[in-house]
């Protein structure tokens, strides 16, 4: 057995090699308790940390991060913290980290740790921040969670973080024009604006005014996604055209539930040549003519979501024939488009060699014989069908360059 003295001072690289694995932060604390001689190496390792992910953040851990992690660039509160925001990740702990790490460039609080106080601290303490993801509900006295993000707070954030390029808001149930306009006017360098919510509590009201402001102010915008219950119901062709004219670098757009028609789609094709991902789910005015306008030869379109677009019968195989021109297409959502037949889908699969996923929900004309024929023609297609009469089928075509993960939809 080796003597304790030979283990008292670790060789160079031993500590970092040990701690760079899973849960290095927690292991560092335990090693420090076991052998104080390792503290110097542990301190050096902490000072070198550029990225840190934690599921729990108490005051002691926050104080240590603030003291030792002087080069921290990216910090993330992972999924475990969403179980109990108040206990696992307090405002004081997060604020301590923010104040001690002024070089922070990316902050992900999508799973907890965000509040009115924390958003204020971000604006005051993170001048180099480039990317921010926020969970937009905070705990109230009655144990409910309520929206806390206001247009004023967003304006302060933009002033305090002038280099901000990406902002993602999760569950901001009262997103409106005022908030989006505050972002657009305060962050002219922004490249990514994303809102994600999926709850009956949504009271979002984003209209053409917001899209016009983004188009006027955010020339560098690459991605604009407004997702949630009826989030785009006040968006029309006018707003889409204003956005498209002002954002020529746009490659990803999600405006599900909007009133966009063929005219708005034409604006996107005309002014956004880099467009490769488009979500038009629940857009009632979608039609074959709109898809024909979208599917131009040489299109870069790779991802198209038409779930429930145009009602059950407005999109037909005419639209599928047009999509055959989109040779880069990889994923296609056709939920509840009952006028689209297996023959139309087969056309797209033959024409688009990079296709990985096609989703069909409520394809009432789909027979077992048609499915078997499609499988014989495309042996890499995986079909999942619910037992309901109004079945929802999911086709997943796995290309040689994609992961084998099935896209399953269980019902309408």
C-alpha positions in Angstrom: 0.0 0.0 0.0 1.3 3.4 -0.9 1.9 5.9 1.9 -0.5 8.8 2.4 2.4 11.3 1.7 2.8 10.0 -1.9 -0.9 10.9 -2.5 -0.8 14.3 -0.7 0.0 16.4 -3.8 -1.6 15.4 -7.1 0.4 15.5 -10.3 -0.4 18.1 -12.9 -3.6 17.3 -14.8 -4.8 14.6 -12.4 -7.4 16.8 -10.8 -8.7 18.3 -14.0 -8.8 14.9 -15.7 -10.9 13.6 -12.8 -13.2 16.5 -12.5 -13.9 17.1 -16.2 -16.3 14.1 -16.1 -19.9 13.9 -14.9 -20.8 16.1 -11.9 -17.3 17.5 -11.5 -18.5 20.3 -9.4 -20.1 18.0 -6.8 -17.1 15.7 -6.9 -14.7 18.6 -6.3 -16.5 19.5 -3.1 -16.3 15.9 -1.8 -12.6 15.6 -2.7 -11.9 18.9 -0.8 -13.4 17.4 2.3 -11.4 14.2 2.0 -8.0 15.6 1.3 -7.2 19.3 1.8 -4.0 18.9 -0.1 -6.0 18.8 -3.3 -7.6 22.2 -2.7 -5.0 24.0 -4.9 -5.7 21.8 -7.9 -9.4 22.0 -7.3 -9.2 25.8 -7.1 -7.3 25.9 -10.4 -9.9 23.6 -12.0 -12.7 25.8 -10.9 -11.0 28.9 -12.2 -10.7 27.2 -15.6 -14.4 26.3 -16.0 -16.0 27.8 -19.0 -19.3 25.9 -19.0 -21.2 24.8 -16.0 -24.5 22.9 -15.7 -26.2 22.3 -12.3 -29.5 20.9 -11.3 -29.2 22.4 -7.8 -27.9 25.7 -6.7 -27.8 26.5 -3.0 -26.2 29.6 -1.5 -22.9 28.0 -0.7 -22.5 26.6 -4.2 -23.4 30.0 -5.6 -20.8 31.7 -3.4 -18.1 29.3 -4.5 -19.0 29.8 -8.2 -18.9 33.6 -7.7 -15.5 33.4 -6.0 -13.7 30.8 -8.1 -15.2 30.6 -11.6 -13.8 33.9 -12.9 -13.8 32.6 -16.5 -17.3 31.2 -16.6 -18.9 31.9 -20.0 -21.9 29.6 -20.1 -24.2 28.7 -17.1 -27.3 26.5 -17.2 -29.8 25.3 -14.6 -30.8 21.9 -15.8 -34.1 20.0 -15.6 -34.0 19.0 -11.9 -34.4 22.5 -10.7 -37.9 22.8 -12.2 -39.2 20.5 -9.4 -39.0 23.3 -6.8 -37.7 26.7 -7.9 -37.7 28.3 -4.4 -35.7 25.5 -2.6 -33.4 24.3 -5.3 -32.5 27.6 -7.0 -33.3 30.8 -5.1 -33.1 34.3 -6.5 -30.3 35.1 -4.1 -28.2 32.2 -5.3 -28.6 33.0 -9.0 -28.0 36.7 -8.4 -24.8 35.8 -6.6 -23.5 33.9 -9.6 -24.4 36.7 -12.0 -22.6 39.3 -10.0 -19.5 37.2 -9.6 -19.2 36.2 -13.3 -19.3 39.3 -15.4 -17.8 37.5 -18.4 -21.0 35.3 -18.8 -22.0 35.1 -22.4 -24.8 32.4 -22.3 -27.3 31.9 -19.6 -30.0 29.1 -19.7 -32.7 29.4 -17.0 -35.4 27.6 -19.1 -35.9 25.0 -16.3 -35.9 27.3 -13.4 -34.0 30.0 -11.5 -35.6 33.0 -13.2 -37.8 35.7 -11.7 -38.3 39.4 -11.8 -35.3 39.9 -9.4 -33.1 37.6 -11.5 -34.0 39.4 -14.8 -33.1 42.7 -13.2 -29.8 41.2 -12.0 -29.0 40.0 -15.5 -29.5 43.5 -16.9 -27.3 44.9 -14.2 -24.5 42.3 -14.1 -24.0 40.7 -17.6 -22.8 43.2 -20.1 -21.2 40.6 -22.3 -24.3 38.3 -22.5 -25.0 37.0 -26.0 -27.7 34.3 -25.4 -30.4 34.1 -22.8 -33.2 31.5 -22.2 -35.8 32.4 -19.5 -38.6 30.5 -17.8 -41.1 33.3 -17.6 -43.2 32.3 -14.6 -42.3 32.9 -11.0 -43.7 31.5 -7.8 -46.5 33.6 -6.1 -47.5 33.6 -2.5 -50.4 31.2 -3.2 -48.0 28.6 -4.7 -49.2 29.4 -8.2 -46.8 30.5 -10.9 -47.5 33.8 -12.7 -45.9 35.7 -15.6 -43.4 38.3 -14.5 -41.8 39.5 -17.7 -42.9 43.0 -18.7 -41.9 45.3 -21.6 -40.1 47.5 -19.1 -38.0 44.6 -17.8 -37.2 43.6 -21.4 -36.2 47.1 -22.3 -33.8 47.2 -19.2 -32.4 43.8 -20.2 -31.6 45.1 -23.7 -29.9 48.2 -22.4 -27.8 46.2 -19.9 -26.9 43.5 -22.4 -26.3 45.4 -25.6 -24.6 42.4 -27.3 -27.6 40.1 -26.9 -28.0 38.0 -30.1 -30.5 35.3 -28.9 -33.5 35.5 -26.6 -35.8 32.6 -25.8 -38.8 33.0 -23.6 -40.5 29.9 -22.2 -44.1 30.0 -21.0 -44.5 33.8 -21.4 -48.3 33.5 -21.2 -49.0 37.1 -21.8 -46.6 37.9 -24.7 -47.8 40.9 -26.7 -46.8 43.5 -29.2 -45.3 45.8 -26.5 -42.9 43.1 -25.3 -41.8 42.1 -28.8 -41.3 45.8 -29.8 -39.2 46.4 -26.7 -36.9 43.5 -27.8 -36.7 44.7 -31.4 -35.9 48.3 -30.5 -33.5 47.5 -27.7 -31.6 44.7 -29.4 -30.8 45.7 -33.0 -28.1 43.0 -33.2 -30.5 40.2 -32.2 -30.4 37.1 -34.4 -32.8 34.8 -32.7 -36.2 35.5 -31.0 -38.1 32.5 -29.8 -41.3 32.1 -27.7 -42.4 28.7 -26.7 -45.6 27.9 -24.7 -48.1 25.1 -24.6 -50.9 25.8 -22.1 -54.5 26.8 -22.0 -53.4 29.8 -19.9 -51.8 31.5 -22.9 -53.2 35.0 -23.4 -50.7 36.0 -26.1 -51.6 38.7 -28.6 -48.8 39.3 -31.1 -49.9 41.1 -34.2 -48.6 42.7 -37.3 -47.3 45.7 -35.3 -44.7 43.5 -33.6 -43.6 41.9 -36.8 -43.3 45.3 -38.4 -41.1 46.5 -35.6 -38.8 43.4 -35.8 -38.6 43.9 -39.6 -37.7 47.6 -39.1 -35.1 47.2 -36.4 -33.5 43.7 -36.6 -31.7 43.3 -39.9 -29.5 40.5 -38.6 -32.5 38.3 -37.5 -32.1 34.6 -38.5 -34.8 32.9 -36.5 -38.3 34.1 -35.4 -40.5 31.7 -33.6 -43.8 32.5 -31.9 -45.3 29.3 -30.6 -48.3 28.9 -28.3 -52.0 28.7 -28.1 -53.4 31.0 -30.8 -50.2 33.0 -30.5 -50.2 34.2 -34.1 -54.0 34.7 -34.5 -53.5 38.5 -35.1 -50.8 38.1 -37.7 -51.7 38.7 -41.3 -50.0 39.0 -44.7 -49.0 42.6 -43.9 -47.0 41.7 -40.9 -45.3 38.8 -42.6 -44.3 41.0 -45.6 -42.9 43.7 -43.2 -40.9 41.0 -41.4 -39.6 39.4 -44.6 -38.6 42.8 -46.2 -36.6 43.8 -43.2 -34.9 40.4 -42.4 -33.2 39.0 -45.5 -31.1 36.6 -43.5 -34.2 34.9 -42.0 -33.9 31.1 -42.2 -36.5 29.9 -39.6 -40.0 31.2 -39.1 -42.8 29.9 -36.9 -46.2 31.7 -37.1 -48.6 28.9 -36.4 -52.3 30.0 -36.1 -51.7 33.1 -38.1 -53.9 34.5 -40.9 -51.1 34.3 -43.5 -52.3 33.5 -47.1 -50.7 33.0 -50.5 -49.7 36.7 -50.5 -47.7 36.4 -47.3 -46.0 33.2 -48.5 -45.0 35.0 -51.7 -43.4 37.7 -49.7 -41.3 35.2 -47.8 -40.1 33.5 -51.0 -39.3 36.9 -52.5 -37.4 38.5 -49.6 -36.0 35.6 -47.6 -34.0 33.4 -49.9 -32.3 31.5 -47.0 -35.6 30.3 -45.6 -35.2 26.6 -44.6 -37.7 26.0 -41.8 -41.3 27.2 -41.7 -44.1 26.4 -39.3 -47.6 27.1 -40.6 -49.7 24.8 -38.4 -53.2 25.9 -37.7 -53.1 28.6 -40.4 -56.7 28.3 -41.7 -56.0 30.3 -44.9 -53.4 27.9 -46.2 -54.2 26.5 -49.6 -52.7 24.6 -52.6 -52.0 28.0 -54.2 -50.0 29.1 -51.1 -47.9 25.9 -51.2 -47.3 26.3 -54.9 -46.0 29.8 -54.2 -43.7 28.4 -51.5 -42.3 25.5 -53.4 -40.1 27.2 -55.9 -37.4 25.3 -57.8 -34.1 25.6 -56.0 -35.8 26.1 -52.7 -33.7 25.6 -49.5 -36.8 24.5 -47.5 -35.9 21.6 -45.3 -38.6 21.6 -42.6 -42.2 22.4 -43.2 -45.0 22.0 -40.7 -48.6 22.1 -42.1 -50.3 20.3 -39.3 -54.0 21.3 -39.3 -53.3 24.0 -41.9 -56.1 25.0 -44.2 -58.7 22.9 -42.3 -59.2 19.3 -43.2 -59.7 19.6 -46.9 -58.0 22.7 -48.4 -54.6 21.1 -48.9 -54.6 18.4 -51.5 -52.3 16.3 -53.7 -51.8 19.4 -55.8 -49.8 20.9 -52.9 -47.8 17.6 -52.6 -47.0 17.8 -56.3 -45.6 21.3 -55.8 -43.5 20.2 -52.8 -41.7 17.8 -55.0 -39.8 20.8 -56.2 -38.3 21.2 -52.7 -35.5 18.7 -53.1 -33.9 19.6 -49.8 -37.0 18.8 -47.8 -36.3 16.6 -44.7 -39.4 16.8 -42.5 -43.0 17.4 -43.3 -46.0 17.7 -41.0 -49.5 17.1 -42.6 -51.7 16.6 -39.6 -55.4 16.4 -40.3 -55.0 17.2 -44.0 -57.5 14.6 -45.0 -57.5 15.5 -48.7 -53.9 14.5 -49.0 -53.6 10.9 -50.2 -50.9 8.2 -49.9 -50.3 8.8 -53.6 -49.5 12.4 -52.9 -47.2 11.5 -50.0 -45.4 8.9 -52.1 -44.7 11.6 -54.7 -42.9 13.7 -52.1 -40.9 10.7 -50.8 -39.7 9.8 -54.3 -38.8 13.4 -55.1 -37.0 14.4 -51.9 -34.0 12.1 -51.2 -33.2 13.8 -47.9 -36.6 13.2 -46.3 -36.4 11.9 -42.8 -40.0 12.4 -41.4 -43.5 12.7 -42.7 -46.4 13.0 -40.3 -49.9 12.2 -41.3 -52.8 12.6 -38.8 -56.4 11.8 -39.7 -55.5 10.5 -43.2 -58.9 8.9 -43.5 -58.2 7.7 -47.1 -55.2 5.7 -46.0 -55.8 2.0 -46.4 -53.7 -0.9 -45.2 -52.9 -1.9 -48.7 -51.7 1.6 -49.6 -49.5 1.6 -46.5 -48.0 -1.8 -47.4 -47.3 -0.6 -50.9 -45.6 2.5 -49.6 -43.5 0.4 -47.3 -42.4 -1.8 -50.2 -41.3 1.2 -52.2 -39.6 2.8 -49.2 -38.4 0.0 -46.9 -36.9 2.4 -44.4 -40.3 3.9 -43.6 -41.7 3.2 -40.1 -45.5 3.5 -39.7 -47.3 3.9 -36.5 -51.1 4.0 -36.5 -53.6 4.5 -33.6 -56.5 2.1 -33.2 -59.0 4.9 -33.4 -61.3 5.2 -36.4 -59.9 8.7 -37.0 -56.5 7.4 -36.9 -53.3 9.3 -36.7 -50.4 7.8 -38.5 -46.7 8.7 -38.3 -44.3 7.9 -41.0 -40.6 8.2 -40.3 -38.1 7.7 -43.1 -34.6 7.3 -41.8 -31.9 8.5 -44.1 -28.3 7.4 -43.9 -27.3 10.7 -42.2 -30.0 10.8 -39.5 -30.6 9.3 -36.1 -33.1 6.5 -35.9 -35.8 8.1 -33.8 -39.5 7.4 -34.5 -41.9 10.3 -34.9 -45.1 9.1 -33.3 -48.4 10.9 -33.1 -51.1 9.2 -31.1 -54.3 11.0 -32.0 -56.1 14.0 -33.4 
